[in-house]
Amino acid sequence: MFLTPVIYPVSFLPQQWRWLLMLNPLSGIIEGFAPRFRQSFDWQGLAVSTAIVAVCSRRLHFIRRMERQFADVY
């Protein structure tokens, strides 16, 4: 989370490392809704962020549902 682009644009990073920043869901949201340094909207970053959040929330829902069936044996 320390690499979330709040005070710097993603364009400051080399092209070869931008994919790593897209794994952070907040970076796509911040870059998409706060075009500070450029005028174009970052649809790809927002789509990747939305997909990551959707997958994580679906997995969390699955784990919470299956948690009732797990045996807690100490």
CHARMM internal coordinates of N, CA and C (Angstrom, degrees):
IC EDIT
DIST 1 N 1 CA 1.4405
DIST 1 CA 1 C 1.5248
ANGL 1 N 1 CA 1 C 111.90
DIST 1 C 2 N 1.3061
ANGL 1 CA 1 C 2 N 117.55
DIHE 1 N 1 CA 1 C 2 N -17.27
DIST 2 N 2 CA 1.4604
ANGL 1 C 2 N 2 CA 119.00
DIHE 1 CA 1 C 2 N 2 CA 179.06
DIST 2 CA 2 C 1.5281
ANGL 2 N 2 CA 2 C 111.60
DIHE 1 C 2 N 2 CA 2 C -71.42
DIST 2 C 3 N 1.3209
ANGL 2 CA 2 C 3 N 117.18
DIHE 2 N 2 CA 2 C 3 N -17.62
DIST 3 N 3 CA 1.4581
ANGL 2 C 3 N 3 CA 120.32
DIHE 2 CA 2 C 3 N 3 CA -179.37
DIST 3 CA 3 C 1.5228
ANGL 3 N 3 CA 3 C 112.98
DIHE 2 C 3 N 3 CA 3 C -93.62
DIST 3 C 4 N 1.3286
ANGL 3 CA 3 C 4 N 118.10
DIHE 3 N 3 CA 3 C 4 N 8.03
DIST 4 N 4 CA 1.4557
ANGL 3 C 4 N 4 CA 121.12
DIHE 3 CA 3 C 4 N 4 CA 178.76
DIST 4 CA 4 C 1.5217
ANGL 4 N 4 CA 4 C 109.38
DIHE 3 C 4 N 4 CA 4 C -63.94
DIST 4 C 5 N 1.3247
ANGL 4 CA 4 C 5 N 117.92
DIHE 4 N 4 CA 4 C 5 N 128.39
DIST 5 N 5 CA 1.4663
ANGL 4 C 5 N 5 CA 120.93
DIHE 4 CA 4 C 5 N 5 CA -174.79
DIST 5 CA 5 C 1.5318
ANGL 5 N 5 CA 5 C 112.81
DIHE 4 C 5 N 5 CA 5 C -77.01
DIST 5 C 6 N 1.3079
ANGL 5 CA 5 C 6 N 116.23
DIHE 5 N 5 CA 5 C 6 N 79.00
DIST 6 N 6 CA 1.4601
ANGL 5 C 6 N 6 CA 120.33
DIHE 5 CA 5 C 6 N 6 CA 178.74
DIST 6 CA 6 C 1.5172
ANGL 6 N 6 CA 6 C 110.79
DIHE 5 C 6 N 6 CA 6 C -91.61
DIST 6 C 7 N 1.3266
ANGL 6 CA 6 C 7 N 117.55
DIHE 6 N 6 CA 6 C 7 N -45.04
DIST 7 N 7 CA 1.4629
ANGL 6 C 7 N 7 CA 120.03
DIHE 6 CA 6 C 7 N 7 CA -176.85
DIST 7 CA 7 C 1.5271
ANGL 7 N 7 CA 7 C 112.39
DIHE 6 C 7 N 7 CA 7 C -108.42
DIST 7 C 8 N 1.3061
ANGL 7 CA 7 C 8 N 117.91
DIHE 7 N 7 CA 7 C 8 N 3.25
DIST 8 N 8 CA 1.4641
ANGL 7 C 8 N 8 CA 121.31
DIHE 7 CA 7 C 8 N 8 CA 177.30
DIST 8 CA 8 C 1.5274
ANGL 8 N 8 CA 8 C 108.32
DIHE 7 C 8 N 8 CA 8 C -137.22
DIST 8 C 9 N 1.3152
ANGL 8 CA 8 C 9 N 117.83
DIHE 8 N 8 CA 8 C 9 N 148.74
DIST 9 N 9 CA 1.4666
ANGL 8 C 9 N 9 CA 120.00
DIHE 8 CA 8 C 9 N 9 CA 176.85
DIST 9 CA 9 C 1.5293
ANGL 9 N 9 CA 9 C 110.88
DIHE 8 C 9 N 9 CA 9 C -81.58
DIST 9 C 10 N 1.2972
ANGL 9 CA 9 C 10 N 115.84
DIHE 9 N 9 CA 9 C 10 N 157.58
DIST 10 N 10 CA 1.4628
ANGL 9 C 10 N 10 CA 121.14
DIHE 9 CA 9 C 10 N 10 CA 178.58
DIST 10 CA 10 C 1.5270
ANGL 10 N 10 CA 10 C 110.59
DIHE 9 C 10 N 10 CA 10 C -64.10
DIST 10 C 11 N 1.3155
ANGL 10 CA 10 C 11 N 117.14
DIHE 10 N 10 CA 10 C 11 N -24.90
DIST 11 N 11 CA 1.4624
ANGL 10 C 11 N 11 CA 120.23
DIHE 10 CA 10 C 11 N 11 CA -179.04
DIST 11 CA 11 C 1.5248
ANGL 11 N 11 CA 11 C 112.86
DIHE 10 C 11 N 11 CA 11 C -66.29
DIST 11 C 12 N 1.3231
ANGL 11 CA 11 C 12 N 118.38
DIHE 11 N 11 CA 11 C 12 N -12.64
DIST 12 N 12 CA 1.4647
ANGL 11 C 12 N 12 CA 121.02
DIHE 11 CA 11 C 12 N 12 CA 175.85
DIST 12 CA 12 C 1.5271
ANGL 12 N 12 CA 12 C 111.83
DIHE 11 C 12 N 12 CA 12 C -71.62
DIST 12 C 13 N 1.3241
ANGL 12 CA 12 C 13 N 117.08
DIHE 12 N 12 CA 12 C 13 N -23.56
DIST 13 N 13 CA 1.4666
ANGL 12 C 13 N 13 CA 121.18
DIHE 12 CA 12 C 13 N 13 CA 179.32
DIST 13 CA 13 C 1.5203
ANGL 13 N 13 CA 13 C 110.12
DIHE 12 C 13 N 13 CA 13 C -83.15
DIST 13 C 14 N 1.3283
ANGL 13 CA 13 C 14 N 117.12
DIHE 13 N 13 CA 13 C 14 N 148.87
DIST 14 N 14 CA 1.4686
ANGL 13 C 14 N 14 CA 119.18
DIHE 13 CA 13 C 14 N 14 CA 174.22
DIST 14 CA 14 C 1.5322
ANGL 14 N 14 CA 14 C 110.58
DIHE 13 C 14 N 14 CA 14 C -63.49
DIST 14 C 15 N 1.3054
ANGL 14 CA 14 C 15 N 116.78
DIHE 14 N 14 CA 14 C 15 N 151.14
DIST 15 N 15 CA 1.4617
ANGL 14 C 15 N 15 CA 122.32
DIHE 14 CA 14 C 15 N 15 CA -176.93
DIST 15 CA 15 C 1.5302
ANGL 15 N 15 CA 15 C 111.79
DIHE 14 C 15 N 15 CA 15 C -57.55
DIST 15 C 16 N 1.3145
ANGL 15 CA 15 C 16 N 118.21
DIHE 15 N 15 CA 15 C 16 N -32.78
DIST 16 N 16 CA 1.4644
ANGL 15 C 16 N 16 CA 121.40
DIHE 15 CA 15 C 16 N 16 CA -177.06
DIST 16 CA 16 C 1.5263
ANGL 16 N 16 CA 16 C 113.30
DIHE 15 C 16 N 16 CA 16 C -70.94
DIST 16 C 17 N 1.3337
ANGL 16 CA 16 C 17 N 119.49
DIHE 16 N 16 CA 16 C 17 N -16.41
DIST 17 N 17 CA 1.4578
ANGL 16 C 17 N 17 CA 122.91
DIHE 16 CA 16 C 17 N 17 CA -178.25
DIST 17 CA 17 C 1.5249
ANGL 17 N 17 CA 17 C 113.54
DIHE 16 C 17 N 17 CA 17 C -108.99
DIST 17 C 18 N 1.3115
ANGL 17 CA 17 C 18 N 118.39
DIHE 17 N 17 CA 17 C 18 N -2.36
DIST 18 N 18 CA 1.4739
ANGL 17 C 18 N 18 CA 120.32
DIHE 17 CA 17 C 18 N 18 CA -177.77
DIST 18 CA 18 C 1.5124
ANGL 18 N 18 CA 18 C 112.60
DIHE 17 C 18 N 18 CA 18 C -68.41
DIST 18 C 19 N 1.3172
ANGL 18 CA 18 C 19 N 118.01
DIHE 18 N 18 CA 18 C 19 N -29.67
DIST 19 N 19 CA 1.4584
ANGL 18 C 19 N 19 CA 120.46
DIHE 18 CA 18 C 19 N 19 CA 178.67
DIST 19 CA 19 C 1.5313
ANGL 19 N 19 CA 19 C 110.70
DIHE 18 C 19 N 19 CA 19 C -63.00
DIST 19 C 20 N 1.3194
ANGL 19 CA 19 C 20 N 117.22
DIHE 19 N 19 CA 19 C 20 N -33.04
DIST 20 N 20 CA 1.4558
ANGL 19 C 20 N 20 CA 121.18
DIHE 19 CA 19 C 20 N 20 CA 179.62
DIST 20 CA 20 C 1.5227
ANGL 20 N 20 CA 20 C 110.96
DIHE 19 C 20 N 20 CA 20 C -67.80
DIST 20 C 21 N 1.3169
ANGL 20 CA 20 C 21 N 115.71
DIHE 20 N 20 CA 20 C 21 N -36.54
DIST 21 N 21 CA 1.4582
ANGL 20 C 21 N 21 CA 120.15
DIHE 20 CA 20 C 21 N 21 CA 178.32
DIST 21 CA 21 C 1.5250
ANGL 21 N 21 CA 21 C 111.51
DIHE 20 C 21 N 21 CA 21 C -69.27
DIST 21 C 22 N 1.3262
ANGL 21 CA 21 C 22 N 117.62
DIHE 21 N 21 CA 21 C 22 N -27.36
DIST 22 N 22 CA 1.4642
ANGL 21 C 22 N 22 CA 120.62
DIHE 21 CA 21 C 22 N 22 CA 179.55
DIST 22 CA 22 C 1.5252
ANGL 22 N 22 CA 22 C 112.43
DIHE 21 C 22 N 22 CA 22 C -70.41
DIST 22 C 23 N 1.3169
ANGL 22 CA 22 C 23 N 117.79
DIHE 22 N 22 CA 22 C 23 N -15.87
DIST 23 N 23 CA 1.4604
ANGL 22 C 23 N 23 CA 120.00
DIHE 22 CA 22 C 23 N 23 CA 177.32
DIST 23 CA 23 C 1.5251
ANGL 23 N 23 CA 23 C 111.90
DIHE 22 C 23 N 23 CA 23 C -72.26
DIST 23 C 24 N 1.3110
ANGL 23 CA 23 C 24 N 116.85
DIHE 23 N 23 CA 23 C 24 N -17.26
DIST 24 N 24 CA 1.4534
ANGL 23 C 24 N 24 CA 122.02
DIHE 23 CA 23 C 24 N 24 CA 175.58
DIST 24 CA 24 C 1.5262
ANGL 24 N 24 CA 24 C 107.77
DIHE 23 C 24 N 24 CA 24 C -84.26
DIST 24 C 25 N 1.3284
ANGL 24 CA 24 C 25 N 119.24
DIHE 24 N 24 CA 24 C 25 N 114.35
DIST 25 N 25 CA 1.4703
ANGL 24 C 25 N 25 CA 120.63
DIHE 24 CA 24 C 25 N 25 CA -175.96
DIST 25 CA 25 C 1.5289
ANGL 25 N 25 CA 25 C 113.67
DIHE 24 C 25 N 25 CA 25 C -60.79
DIST 25 C 26 N 1.3070
ANGL 25 CA 25 C 26 N 118.06
DIHE 25 N 25 CA 25 C 26 N -29.61
DIST 26 N 26 CA 1.4574
ANGL 25 C 26 N 26 CA 119.44
DIHE 25 CA 25 C 26 N 26 CA -178.92
DIST 26 CA 26 C 1.5195
ANGL 26 N 26 CA 26 C 112.88
DIHE 25 C 26 N 26 CA 26 C -72.54
DIST 26 C 27 N 1.3101
ANGL 26 CA 26 C 27 N 117.83
DIHE 26 N 26 CA 26 C 27 N -26.53
DIST 27 N 27 CA 1.4566
ANGL 26 C 27 N 27 CA 119.24
DIHE 26 CA 26 C 27 N 27 CA -177.65
DIST 27 CA 27 C 1.5298
ANGL 27 N 27 CA 27 C 111.56
DIHE 26 C 27 N 27 CA 27 C -65.44
DIST 27 C 28 N 1.3102
ANGL 27 CA 27 C 28 N 118.24
DIHE 27 N 27 CA 27 C 28 N -40.51
DIST 28 N 28 CA 1.4629
ANGL 27 C 28 N 28 CA 120.65
DIHE 27 CA 27 C 28 N 28 CA 177.87
DIST 28 CA 28 C 1.5072
ANGL 28 N 28 CA 28 C 112.88
DIHE 27 C 28 N 28 CA 28 C -67.48
DIST 28 C 29 N 1.3253
ANGL 28 CA 28 C 29 N 115.62
DIHE 28 N 28 CA 28 C 29 N -37.34
DIST 29 N 29 CA 1.4619
ANGL 28 C 29 N 29 CA 119.48
DIHE 28 CA 28 C 29 N 29 CA 179.07
DIST 29 CA 29 C 1.5217
ANGL 29 N 29 CA 29 C 110.65
DIHE 28 C 29 N 29 CA 29 C -68.22
DIST 29 C 30 N 1.3173
ANGL 29 CA 29 C 30 N 116.73
DIHE 29 N 29 CA 29 C 30 N -45.07
DIST 30 N 30 CA 1.4645
ANGL 29 C 30 N 30 CA 120.22
DIHE 29 CA 29 C 30 N 30 CA -178.91
DIST 30 CA 30 C 1.5212
ANGL 30 N 30 CA 30 C 110.80
DIHE 29 C 30 N 30 CA 30 C -67.69
DIST 30 C 31 N 1.3087
ANGL 30 CA 30 C 31 N 117.85
DIHE 30 N 30 CA 30 C 31 N -43.43
DIST 31 N 31 CA 1.4584
ANGL 30 C 31 N 31 CA 120.49
DIHE 30 CA 30 C 31 N 31 CA 179.13
DIST 31 CA 31 C 1.5236
ANGL 31 N 31 CA 31 C 111.49
DIHE 30 C 31 N 31 CA 31 C -67.71
DIST 31 C 32 N 1.3197
ANGL 31 CA 31 C 32 N 117.18
DIHE 31 N 31 CA 31 C 32 N -31.87
DIST 32 N 32 CA 1.4592
ANGL 31 C 32 N 32 CA 120.12
DIHE 31 CA 31 C 32 N 32 CA -178.58
DIST 32 CA 32 C 1.5090
ANGL 32 N 32 CA 32 C 113.68
DIHE 31 C 32 N 32 CA 32 C -75.41
DIST 32 C 33 N 1.3080
ANGL 32 CA 32 C 33 N 116.31
DIHE 32 N 32 CA 32 C 33 N -41.19
DIST 33 N 33 CA 1.4537
ANGL 32 C 33 N 33 CA 119.50
DIHE 32 CA 32 C 33 N 33 CA -174.43
DIST 33 CA 33 C 1.5140
ANGL 33 N 33 CA 33 C 114.53
DIHE 32 C 33 N 33 CA 33 C -98.82
DIST 33 C 34 N 1.2957
ANGL 33 CA 33 C 34 N 117.90
DIHE 33 N 33 CA 33 C 34 N -3.91
DIST 34 N 34 CA 1.4628
ANGL 33 C 34 N 34 CA 120.41
DIHE 33 CA 33 C 34 N 34 CA 179.05
DIST 34 CA 34 C 1.5221
ANGL 34 N 34 CA 34 C 110.11
DIHE 33 C 34 N 34 CA 34 C -132.04
DIST 34 C 35 N 1.3250
ANGL 34 CA 34 C 35 N 117.94
DIHE 34 N 34 CA 34 C 35 N 71.65
DIST 35 N 35 CA 1.4702
ANGL 34 C 35 N 35 CA 119.28
DIHE 34 CA 34 C 35 N 35 CA 179.80
DIST 35 CA 35 C 1.5281
ANGL 35 N 35 CA 35 C 110.99
DIHE 34 C 35 N 35 CA 35 C -74.13
DIST 35 C 36 N 1.3035
ANGL 35 CA 35 C 36 N 115.83
DIHE 35 N 35 CA 35 C 36 N 77.60
DIST 36 N 36 CA 1.4644
ANGL 35 C 36 N 36 CA 122.13
DIHE 35 CA 35 C 36 N 36 CA -175.05
DIST 36 CA 36 C 1.5170
ANGL 36 N 36 CA 36 C 112.36
DIHE 35 C 36 N 36 CA 36 C -70.34
DIST 36 C 37 N 1.2897
ANGL 36 CA 36 C 37 N 115.97
DIHE 36 N 36 CA 36 C 37 N -46.02
DIST 37 N 37 CA 1.4545
ANGL 36 C 37 N 37 CA 120.38
DIHE 36 CA 36 C 37 N 37 CA -170.98
DIST 37 CA 37 C 1.5201
ANGL 37 N 37 CA 37 C 113.80
DIHE 36 C 37 N 37 CA 37 C -104.95
DIST 37 C 38 N 1.3038
ANGL 37 CA 37 C 38 N 117.43
DIHE 37 N 37 CA 37 C 38 N -4.12
DIST 38 N 38 CA 1.4600
ANGL 37 C 38 N 38 CA 120.92
DIHE 37 CA 37 C 38 N 38 CA 179.58
DIST 38 CA 38 C 1.5234
ANGL 38 N 38 CA 38 C 108.66
DIHE 37 C 38 N 38 CA 38 C -147.78
DIST 38 C 39 N 1.3039
ANGL 38 CA 38 C 39 N 117.09
DIHE 38 N 38 CA 38 C 39 N 166.52
DIST 39 N 39 CA 1.4541
ANGL 38 C 39 N 39 CA 121.20
DIHE 38 CA 38 C 39 N 39 CA -174.83
DIST 39 CA 39 C 1.5254
ANGL 39 N 39 CA 39 C 113.77
DIHE 38 C 39 N 39 CA 39 C -100.81
DIST 39 C 40 N 1.3167
ANGL 39 CA 39 C 40 N 118.54
DIHE 39 N 39 CA 39 C 40 N -15.52
DIST 40 N 40 CA 1.4658
ANGL 39 C 40 N 40 CA 120.07
DIHE 39 CA 39 C 40 N 40 CA -177.65
DIST 40 CA 40 C 1.5248
ANGL 40 N 40 CA 40 C 110.85
DIHE 39 C 40 N 40 CA 40 C -83.12
DIST 40 C 41 N 1.3149
ANGL 40 CA 40 C 41 N 114.84
DIHE 40 N 40 CA 40 C 41 N 147.16
DIST 41 N 41 CA 1.4556
ANGL 40 C 41 N 41 CA 121.98
DIHE 40 CA 40 C 41 N 41 CA -179.85
DIST 41 CA 41 C 1.5149
ANGL 41 N 41 CA 41 C 109.00
DIHE 40 C 41 N 41 CA 41 C -87.25
DIST 41 C 42 N 1.3259
ANGL 41 CA 41 C 42 N 118.14
DIHE 41 N 41 CA 41 C 42 N 135.16
DIST 42 N 42 CA 1.4662
ANGL 41 C 42 N 42 CA 123.15
DIHE 41 CA 41 C 42 N 42 CA -176.69
DIST 42 CA 42 C 1.5287
ANGL 42 N 42 CA 42 C 109.64
DIHE 41 C 42 N 42 CA 42 C -90.47
DIST 42 C 43 N 1.3355
ANGL 42 CA 42 C 43 N 116.70
DIHE 42 N 42 CA 42 C 43 N 84.57
DIST 43 N 43 CA 1.4596
ANGL 42 C 43 N 43 CA 121.34
DIHE 42 CA 42 C 43 N 43 CA -178.73
DIST 43 CA 43 C 1.5257
ANGL 43 N 43 CA 43 C 111.76
DIHE 42 C 43 N 43 CA 43 C -69.97
DIST 43 C 44 N 1.3127
ANGL 43 CA 43 C 44 N 117.29
DIHE 43 N 43 CA 43 C 44 N -35.65
DIST 44 N 44 CA 1.4670
ANGL 43 C 44 N 44 CA 119.99
DIHE 43 CA 43 C 44 N 44 CA -178.45
DIST 44 CA 44 C 1.5238
ANGL 44 N 44 CA 44 C 110.84
DIHE 43 C 44 N 44 CA 44 C -66.24
DIST 44 C 45 N 1.3088
ANGL 44 CA 44 C 45 N 117.55
DIHE 44 N 44 CA 44 C 45 N -44.42
DIST 45 N 45 CA 1.4614
ANGL 44 C 45 N 45 CA 120.28
DIHE 44 CA 44 C 45 N 45 CA 178.54
DIST 45 CA 45 C 1.5101
ANGL 45 N 45 CA 45 C 112.08
DIHE 44 C 45 N 45 CA 45 C -63.89
DIST 45 C 46 N 1.3240
ANGL 45 CA 45 C 46 N 117.19
DIHE 45 N 45 CA 45 C 46 N -39.05
DIST 46 N 46 CA 1.4565
ANGL 45 C 46 N 46 CA 120.65
DIHE 45 CA 45 C 46 N 46 CA 177.87
DIST 46 CA 46 C 1.5234
ANGL 46 N 46 CA 46 C 111.50
DIHE 45 C 46 N 46 CA 46 C -67.14
DIST 46 C 47 N 1.3300
ANGL 46 CA 46 C 47 N 117.06
DIHE 46 N 46 CA 46 C 47 N -38.04
DIST 47 N 47 CA 1.4637
ANGL 46 C 47 N 47 CA 120.82
DIHE 46 CA 46 C 47 N 47 CA 178.35
DIST 47 CA 47 C 1.5243
ANGL 47 N 47 CA 47 C 111.51
DIHE 46 C 47 N 47 CA 47 C -66.34
DIST 47 C 48 N 1.3244
ANGL 47 CA 47 C 48 N 117.05
DIHE 47 N 47 CA 47 C 48 N -41.99
DIST 48 N 48 CA 1.4662
ANGL 47 C 48 N 48 CA 120.38
DIHE 47 CA 47 C 48 N 48 CA 178.43
DIST 48 CA 48 C 1.5250
ANGL 48 N 48 CA 48 C 110.21
DIHE 47 C 48 N 48 CA 48 C -64.87
DIST 48 C 49 N 1.3257
ANGL 48 CA 48 C 49 N 117.53
DIHE 48 N 48 CA 48 C 49 N -42.44
DIST 49 N 49 CA 1.4631
ANGL 48 C 49 N 49 CA 121.21
DIHE 48 CA 48 C 49 N 49 CA 178.99
DIST 49 CA 49 C 1.5225
ANGL 49 N 49 CA 49 C 111.05
DIHE 48 C 49 N 49 CA 49 C -63.01
DIST 49 C 50 N 1.3189
ANGL 49 CA 49 C 50 N 116.46
DIHE 49 N 49 CA 49 C 50 N -42.98
DIST 50 N 50 CA 1.4648
ANGL 49 C 50 N 50 CA 120.47
DIHE 49 CA 49 C 50 N 50 CA 179.06
DIST 50 CA 50 C 1.5225
ANGL 50 N 50 CA 50 C 110.82
DIHE 49 C 50 N 50 CA 50 C -63.99
DIST 50 C 51 N 1.3168
ANGL 50 CA 50 C 51 N 117.61
DIHE 50 N 50 CA 50 C 51 N -40.65
DIST 51 N 51 CA 1.4629
ANGL 50 C 51 N 51 CA 120.88
DIHE 50 CA 50 C 51 N 51 CA 179.34
DIST 51 CA 51 C 1.5241
ANGL 51 N 51 CA 51 C 111.40
DIHE 50 C 51 N 51 CA 51 C -65.67
DIST 51 C 52 N 1.3164
ANGL 51 CA 51 C 52 N 117.30
DIHE 51 N 51 CA 51 C 52 N -41.79
DIST 52 N 52 CA 1.4660
ANGL 51 C 52 N 52 CA 120.44
DIHE 51 CA 51 C 52 N 52 CA 179.50
DIST 52 CA 52 C 1.5183
ANGL 52 N 52 CA 52 C 110.59
DIHE 51 C 52 N 52 CA 52 C -64.50
DIST 52 C 53 N 1.3173
ANGL 52 CA 52 C 53 N 117.10
DIHE 52 N 52 CA 52 C 53 N -43.77
DIST 53 N 53 CA 1.4664
ANGL 52 C 53 N 53 CA 120.56
DIHE 52 CA 52 C 53 N 53 CA 179.39
DIST 53 CA 53 C 1.5275
ANGL 53 N 53 CA 53 C 110.34
DIHE 52 C 53 N 53 CA 53 C -65.52
DIST 53 C 54 N 1.3277
ANGL 53 CA 53 C 54 N 117.94
DIHE 53 N 53 CA 53 C 54 N -39.57
DIST 54 N 54 CA 1.4627
ANGL 53 C 54 N 54 CA 120.62
DIHE 53 CA 53 C 54 N 54 CA 179.21
DIST 54 CA 54 C 1.5222
ANGL 54 N 54 CA 54 C 111.60
DIHE 53 C 54 N 54 CA 54 C -64.70
DIST 54 C 55 N 1.3202
ANGL 54 CA 54 C 55 N 117.17
DIHE 54 N 54 CA 54 C 55 N -43.75
DIST 55 N 55 CA 1.4709
ANGL 54 C 55 N 55 CA 120.57
DIHE 54 CA 54 C 55 N 55 CA 179.65
DIST 55 CA 55 C 1.5293
ANGL 55 N 55 CA 55 C 110.63
DIHE 54 C 55 N 55 CA 55 C -65.33
DIST 55 C 56 N 1.3296
ANGL 55 CA 55 C 56 N 116.74
DIHE 55 N 55 CA 55 C 56 N -43.92
DIST 56 N 56 CA 1.4665
ANGL 55 C 56 N 56 CA 119.66
DIHE 55 CA 55 C 56 N 56 CA -179.46
DIST 56 CA 56 C 1.5237
ANGL 56 N 56 CA 56 C 111.94
DIHE 55 C 56 N 56 CA 56 C -65.85
DIST 56 C 57 N 1.3188
ANGL 56 CA 56 C 57 N 117.30
DIHE 56 N 56 CA 56 C 57 N -39.47
DIST 57 N 57 CA 1.4660
ANGL 56 C 57 N 57 CA 119.11
DIHE 56 CA 56 C 57 N 57 CA 179.82
DIST 57 CA 57 C 1.5255
ANGL 57 N 57 CA 57 C 111.07
DIHE 56 C 57 N 57 CA 57 C -69.94
DIST 57 C 58 N 1.3278
ANGL 57 CA 57 C 58 N 117.24
DIHE 57 N 57 CA 57 C 58 N -35.41
DIST 58 N 58 CA 1.4663
ANGL 57 C 58 N 58 CA 120.36
DIHE 57 CA 57 C 58 N 58 CA 177.09
DIST 58 CA 58 C 1.5336
ANGL 58 N 58 CA 58 C 110.61
DIHE 57 C 58 N 58 CA 58 C -65.69
DIST 58 C 59 N 1.3224
ANGL 58 CA 58 C 59 N 116.01
DIHE 58 N 58 CA 58 C 59 N -41.69
DIST 59 N 59 CA 1.4696
ANGL 58 C 59 N 59 CA 119.12
DIHE 58 CA 58 C 59 N 59 CA 178.51
DIST 59 CA 59 C 1.5216
ANGL 59 N 59 CA 59 C 111.37
DIHE 58 C 59 N 59 CA 59 C -67.56
DIST 59 C 60 N 1.3060
ANGL 59 CA 59 C 60 N 117.13
DIHE 59 N 59 CA 59 C 60 N -37.65
DIST 60 N 60 CA 1.4620
ANGL 59 C 60 N 60 CA 120.26
DIHE 59 CA 59 C 60 N 60 CA 176.97
DIST 60 CA 60 C 1.5262
ANGL 60 N 60 CA 60 C 110.62
DIHE 59 C 60 N 60 CA 60 C -63.83
DIST 60 C 61 N 1.3177
ANGL 60 CA 60 C 61 N 116.64
DIHE 60 N 60 CA 60 C 61 N -41.50
DIST 61 N 61 CA 1.4630
ANGL 60 C 61 N 61 CA 120.40
DIHE 60 CA 60 C 61 N 61 CA 176.99
DIST 61 CA 61 C 1.5312
ANGL 61 N 61 CA 61 C 110.82
DIHE 60 C 61 N 61 CA 61 C -61.83
DIST 61 C 62 N 1.3251
ANGL 61 CA 61 C 62 N 116.95
DIHE 61 N 61 CA 61 C 62 N -41.98
DIST 62 N 62 CA 1.4632
ANGL 61 C 62 N 62 CA 121.06
DIHE 61 CA 61 C 62 N 62 CA 179.05
DIST 62 CA 62 C 1.5232
ANGL 62 N 62 CA 62 C 111.03
DIHE 61 C 62 N 62 CA 62 C -63.96
DIST 62 C 63 N 1.3202
ANGL 62 CA 62 C 63 N 117.07
DIHE 62 N 62 CA 62 C 63 N -43.83
DIST 63 N 63 CA 1.4698
ANGL 62 C 63 N 63 CA 120.62
DIHE 62 CA 62 C 63 N 63 CA -179.47
DIST 63 CA 63 C 1.5248
ANGL 63 N 63 CA 63 C 110.37
DIHE 62 C 63 N 63 CA 63 C -64.66
DIST 63 C 64 N 1.3250
ANGL 63 CA 63 C 64 N 116.96
DIHE 63 N 63 CA 63 C 64 N -43.10
DIST 64 N 64 CA 1.4702
ANGL 63 C 64 N 64 CA 119.47
DIHE 63 CA 63 C 64 N 64 CA 179.19
DIST 64 CA 64 C 1.5202
ANGL 64 N 64 CA 64 C 111.41
DIHE 63 C 64 N 64 CA 64 C -63.95
DIST 64 C 65 N 1.3253
ANGL 64 CA 64 C 65 N 117.38
DIHE 64 N 64 CA 64 C 65 N -36.46
DIST 65 N 65 CA 1.4547
ANGL 64 C 65 N 65 CA 120.75
DIHE 64 CA 64 C 65 N 65 CA 179.34
DIST 65 CA 65 C 1.5293
ANGL 65 N 65 CA 65 C 110.75
DIHE 64 C 65 N 65 CA 65 C -69.97
DIST 65 C 66 N 1.3373
ANGL 65 CA 65 C 66 N 117.30
DIHE 65 N 65 CA 65 C 66 N -39.46
DIST 66 N 66 CA 1.4591
ANGL 65 C 66 N 66 CA 121.19
DIHE 65 CA 65 C 66 N 66 CA -178.13
DIST 66 CA 66 C 1.5229
ANGL 66 N 66 CA 66 C 112.07
DIHE 65 C 66 N 66 CA 66 C -80.30
DIST 66 C 67 N 1.3027
ANGL 66 CA 66 C 67 N 117.74
DIHE 66 N 66 CA 66 C 67 N -14.28
DIST 67 N 67 CA 1.4630
ANGL 66 C 67 N 67 CA 121.78
DIHE 66 CA 66 C 67 N 67 CA -176.34
DIST 67 CA 67 C 1.5326
ANGL 67 N 67 CA 67 C 111.71
DIHE 66 C 67 N 67 CA 67 C -63.75
DIST 67 C 68 N 1.3064
ANGL 67 CA 67 C 68 N 116.40
DIHE 67 N 67 CA 67 C 68 N -28.67
DIST 68 N 68 CA 1.4712
ANGL 67 C 68 N 68 CA 119.41
DIHE 67 CA 67 C 68 N 68 CA 179.43
DIST 68 CA 68 C 1.5143
ANGL 68 N 68 CA 68 C 112.21
DIHE 67 C 68 N 68 CA 68 C -66.43
DIST 68 C 69 N 1.3405
ANGL 68 CA 68 C 69 N 117.07
DIHE 68 N 68 CA 68 C 69 N -24.20
DIST 69 N 69 CA 1.4500
ANGL 68 C 69 N 69 CA 121.02
DIHE 68 CA 68 C 69 N 69 CA -176.63
DIST 69 CA 69 C 1.5268
ANGL 69 N 69 CA 69 C 113.19
DIHE 68 C 69 N 69 CA 69 C -93.52
DIST 69 C 70 N 1.3211
ANGL 69 CA 69 C 70 N 117.11
DIHE 69 N 69 CA 69 C 70 N -8.33
DIST 70 N 70 CA 1.4539
ANGL 69 C 70 N 70 CA 120.14
DIHE 69 CA 69 C 70 N 70 CA 179.57
DIST 70 CA 70 C 1.5199
ANGL 70 N 70 CA 70 C 109.99
DIHE 69 C 70 N 70 CA 70 C -75.07
DIST 70 C 71 N 1.3070
ANGL 70 CA 70 C 71 N 116.07
DIHE 70 N 70 CA 70 C 71 N 142.29
DIST 71 N 71 CA 1.4553
ANGL 70 C 71 N 71 CA 120.67
DIHE 70 CA 70 C 71 N 71 CA 178.67
DIST 71 CA 71 C 1.5245
ANGL 71 N 71 CA 71 C 109.42
DIHE 70 C 71 N 71 CA 71 C -90.64
DIST 71 C 72 N 1.3088
ANGL 71 CA 71 C 72 N 116.35
DIHE 71 N 71 CA 71 C 72 N 127.22
DIST 72 N 72 CA 1.4507
ANGL 71 C 72 N 72 CA 120.89
DIHE 71 CA 71 C 72 N 72 CA 176.14
DIST 72 CA 72 C 1.5309
ANGL 72 N 72 CA 72 C 108.49
DIHE 71 C 72 N 72 CA 72 C -98.64
DIST 72 C 73 N 1.3178
ANGL 72 CA 72 C 73 N 115.72
DIHE 72 N 72 CA 72 C 73 N 94.96
DIST 73 N 73 CA 1.4477
ANGL 72 C 73 N 73 CA 121.27
DIHE 72 CA 72 C 73 N 73 CA -178.79
DIST 73 CA 73 C 1.5124
ANGL 73 N 73 CA 73 C 107.76
DIHE 72 C 73 N 73 CA 73 C -118.37
DIST 73 C 74 N 1.2982
ANGL 73 CA 73 C 74 N 115.17
DIHE 73 N 73 CA 73 C 74 N 125.51
DIST 74 N 74 CA 1.4633
ANGL 73 C 74 N 74 CA 119.82
DIHE 73 CA 73 C 74 N 74 CA 179.78
DIST 74 CA 74 C 1.5063
ANGL 74 N 74 CA 74 C 111.35
DIHE 73 C 74 N 74 CA 74 C -106.60
END
COOR INIT
IC SEED 1 N 1 CA 1 C
IC BUILD
